[in-house]
Amino acid sequence: MQVSVETTSGLGRRMTVQIPADQVDQQVESKLKQLARTVRLDGFRPGKVPLGVVKNKYESQVRQETAGELIGSSYEKALKQENLTPAGQPNIVPTKNEPGQELEFVAEFEVFPEIDPPDLGDVEIEKVICEVTSGDVDNMIEKLRQQRATWTGVERVAAIGDRVEIDFEGTVEGKAFNGNKASKVPLELGSDTMIPGFEAQLVGANPGESRTIEVTFPDDYASDEVAGKAAKFEVTVHTVSEPSLPDVDDEFARIFGVGDGGIERLKAEISANMERELGMAVKSRMKKQVFDALLGKMQIDVPESLVKSEAEAIIKARAEGADTSVDQTNVEDEARRRVSLGLMIGEIFKRNQLKVDPDWVRKLVETLAQSYEKPEEVVQWYYSNP
């Protein structure tokens, strides 16, 4: 087997591999003989088909199959022979595959960069010091009360904090647009769920009143059809309801699955959850500082195939709602950052022979599981997959 390698770009390689003709032909001949013992053709008894007939009918197919097998095995041997480690999947193209000639194929791929981790001795990391206060817990309790509000119809004008039920129909430049009307829509005034200015113009409306509301869609509105344009809405207010919030007592605690201990236990659990989330946020902020410092200390060429794969993973995670931290326009930049960090950190682990402490892993899994209703099941789920 002859192998030659050339550099096509910084990390790009083109590897040409030639497999001797006699090796290919012998394997093809062997497969054809084996096929002759089993193939069924009209006019011949099973196992009695002449080899020449089998060759005429099947040699091309068998040669293609043999080439595929030899390319797969030879590719791995050639990489080992040349001490190459591809990053991502190669593009393999057969270039010669004729009887009596060597089998030749070309594999194009990228290799991993050589990485020399920098000295980080002068890097300074700022640790955020903060705490969860009783006021923070009280604010969370108030949010939970708002979520459990009940609504009672009133015969008075609508105010901020009230909920109105409305019909609306909108036009832009006198014309209807997609999604321009709806009926019996519940809307909490002050929630900022509608176009800016829409809710404020319903303050003071009576049940049964109709109003004309004029607003302008934001420039970055999701629909290009109306983004940045002035609109007019005809709105009918059917009802006005005011909220009634539950008392902060043991009965309120039971709504959230807290039995023994009542409201004090609920506050303790809220505090513990907030402390846990705060701790993870502080760690995340510190980790970002470390990563930024590492990237600032060194720049490396990264395989574009890995960047592409990472970008596809980010886009998929966003589509599934699992990752909303990356703006769509910055996907490639974020993918490049993640690949760079992964390669750098992997090399640091390798050089320093770092290993993960199983006890630390267990502690982290248990911490993550605490935010779920049944933590023990979450821990079991994690540990069911190595």
N, C-alpha and C positions, 0 to 999 in steps of 0.2 A: 504494500500500500504506500503510495507516494502522497505527501501532504505539503502544500505550500500555503503560506499565510501572508497577506498584505494588509496594510493599514489604509482604510478608506477615509477616515476622519479621525478626530481625537480619540474616540473610544470605539470607532467602527472597524470591523475586521471582515475580510473576505477570505474564506478558506476553501481552497480547491483540493479535492481528494480524488485520487485515481486508484481503482481496484483492478488488479491484473485480470486480463481477459480469460486466462485458463481457469482462474478461481470462479469467475462468473459462469463460464460455459459448463464447467463440471457440475455446478450446483443446478443449473437449468437442466442438464442432461439427467441428473439424478431425479429431479422432480418429474420429468417427463416419463421416465421408466416406471416410477411409482404410480403415476397417473394411468399408464397403459395397463396396469394390473387391475384397475378398478373401474375404468371408464366404460360406459355402455354406448355403443354406436350401432345403428341399423346395419345389418348384414354381417355382423361379427358376434361370435360368442363372447360372453364376459371373460375378460382376462386374455383374450386371443387377438386383440386389436394390434396390428403391426405398429412398431415404433414410428415408422415413417409417416403413417396416417395420423398418429397422435401428434407428431411434430407439425405437420401441415396445418392441423386444426387448432392446436393449443400453444404452439411455441411462443407466439407473441404475448399471449396472456401470461404464461408462466414466466417469461423473461421480465415482464413488468412487475409481477409479484416478487420475484427474486431480487430485482433491483431495489424495491422498497425495503425488503428485509436487510439487504446488505448496506444500503444507505443508512438505515437506522443504527445498526451495530457499528459500522465504520465511523459514523459521525462521533459517537461517544469515544471510540478508541483514538480518533484523530485529536479530539480535544485533550485527552489525557496525554497523548504523545507530545503535543505542543504546549502543555501546561496552560491551557486557556479555560476560563470560567465565564460562560456567556451570561449576560444580564437580559432576561426575557427570552422569548421564543425566537429561534432563528428563522430566516427565510431560506429554504433549501430548494434548489432548482437542479434537476438532472440535466446534464449537457451532452453526455454521450451514453448510448445504450444500444449497441449494435453487435450482432454475433461476430466473434473473432476479434473484437476490440475491447480495450479496457473500459470499465464502467466509470464514468466521471460525473461528479456533482459539485456544485458550488454552494456553500453555506455562508450567508451574510448575517452578522449579528454584532451586538455591542458587548464590550467586556466591562467589568467593574473597574473603577479608577483605583489607582494606588493612593492610599490615604496615610498621611503622617499627622496624627493628632497633635494639636498645638499645646503649648504650656498655658494652663489656665490659672497659674498661681496668683496673677495680679487681678483676676476678675472679682468684682465686688457685687454681691447680691443683697438687695434690700428686702428684709422680711417685714411684712405688714403685721402690725400688732393691733388687734381689735377684739371686741367681745360682744356677746349677745346680752343685752340688758333687759330688765323687766319691761321697759317701754317697748322694746322690739316685740316681746311676746304679746303685750297688750294690743299692739297694732295688728299682729297676726290674728288674734282672737276677733278683732273688729272686722277683719276681712272675711273670716269664717262666718261671722254673723250676717254680713252683707250677702254672702252666698246662700244663706238659709232664710232669706227674707221672704215673707208672705205679703201678697198685694191685695189691698182692699180698695174697691172703687169709691171715688169721692165726687161730689158735685161742686167743684170749684175749679179755678183756673190752674193750669199745670205749672209746676215749679221744678227747678233743678232737683234731681233725686227722685222725681215721680216717674212712673211708667205710663206711656200713652200707647193706645192701639190705633194705628193709622192705616189709611189707604193713601197711596201716592202714585202720580203719573208725571213723568218728567219729559222735557223736550230740550233739545239743543238746536239753536237757530231755527226754532219752530218745527223741528222734525223729531220723531221718536227715535230712540236708540236701543240697542240691545240691553235688556234688563231694566227698562225705564219705568216699569210699573209693578206694583204688588198690592195685595189686600190683606188687611188684618195683621199688620206687622207690629209686634211688640217692640217698643223702643224706650230705653231708660234715658231720660234727659240728663246730659252731663257725662254720659259714658263715652262720648267721642267715637261712636261706632259708625256714624254716618259722615258724609262729606263735611269738612269744616264749615261752620256757620249754619248748617241745617237744623241741628237740635236747638240752638239758641233762639231761632225764629219761631219755635213752637212754645217757648216759655210764655205763659199768660193766656194760652188758648183754652177755651171752654170745651167740655164734652159736646160733640155734635157740630163744632165750628169747622169751617173750611178756610184755608189760607193759601196764598200764593207765596212761595219761597224762592228767592233768587240766590244762587250760589255759583261758585266756580270750581270745577274739578281741579285737583292738584296736577301739576305738570308731570309728576311721576305716577299718575294713576294707572292701574293695571291695564285698562282698555285704551288703546291708542285712538279709538273712535271718538272719545270725549275728553281725553287728557288735556288739561290746560284751557278748556272751553267753558264759557258761561252757560248755565242751565237754569231752567225755570221749572218748578215743581208745583203741581196742584195737589194739596194735601187736605185730607179730611180726618179730623180727630174724632174717633168714636168714643173712647173712654179715657178717663184719667184715674190712675190708681196710685196710692201712696204706700210706702213700705212699712211693714211692721217687723221689727227685729226681735229674735228670741232673747230671753234673759240669759245672762252668763251664770248658769247654775249647774247642778249635777245632771239635770235633765238634758241640758245643752251638751254636756260631756258625753252622755250616752248616745247622742246622734253620731258621734265619731268613734263608737265602739269602746268607750271607756266606761267600765262598770265601777269596780271598787276604786275608791280614791277620788271619784268625782272630778270637779273642775280643777282642783289642785294637781291631780295626776295628769289631766289633759294639758295644763300649762307646763308641767315638767316634761311631758313628751314633746310638746312643741319646742320647748327650749333645747332639748337634746337634739331634735331634728335640725334646728337652726344652727346649733353648734357644729354638728356634723357637716352640714352644707357649707358653713363658713370655713371650717378647716380645709375642706376640699377646694374651696375657692382660693384660699391663701396658698395652698400647695400648687394649684394650677398657675397662679400668678408668678410664684417663685420659679416654677419649672419653665415658664415662658422666658423669664429673664436669663436663666441658664442657657436655654436653647438659642436665644438671641445673641448671647455672648459667644457661644460656640460658633454660630454662623458668622459673626463679626470677625472672629479670629482666623477663619480659613474659608476659602472658596474652592469648591471642587467641581470638576466636570461630572455630570450625572448622565447615565444612559437615558436617552429620550424614550426608549421603550418602557422603562420603569415609570417615567413621568406620565406617559400616556395611560398606562394601566392605573396609576394612582388617581389621575384625573377622572377616569371612568368610574372608579370606586367612589370618589367624592360625589360625582353627579348622581350615581345610583343611591347613595345614602341620603342625599338631599331629596330625591324623588320619593323615597320611602319615609321621609320625615325624621330620619335618624340623625341627621347632621345639618343644622341650620346655621353653623358658625362661619361658613364660607360664602361670600357673595359670588354669584354665578360668573361675574366678569373676572374674578380673581382666582378661578379654579386652577388654571395652569400654574400661577405663581405659588399657590398653596401646595399644589402637588409637587412642584420642584423643591419647595422648602422641606416637605415631609420626607421625600426621597433622600435629600442631602443629609438631613438629620439622622435618618435611619442608617445610612451608610457610615456616617461619622461615629455614631453611638455604638454601632455594631463593632467597629474597629477598636474603639476604646474598651468595650467589654472583652474582646478577644485578647488584646495586648495585656490587659490587667487581670485576665482570667477571673472576671467577675461572675458570680453565680447568685441566683435568686434564692433567698432563704425561704423554705416552705412555710415556716411559721409566720413570716411577714406576709406571704401571699394569703394565708388563711385569715390573718387579721384584716387585710384589705377587703377580701371577699365578704367577710362578716360585716364590715362597716358598710359596704355597698348594699348589702341585703337588708340593713335595718330600715331603709326607706320603704320597704314593701310590707304588706299586711302579714305575710307569713314568711319571716326571714329564713327559717330553717329550710323551707322548700327551695328558696332562691339559692342558698348555699349548696344544697344537694344538686340543683340544676347546674351550677358552675362546675362542681366537681365530677359531674357525669361526663364532662368533655375535657380530656387532658389538654 
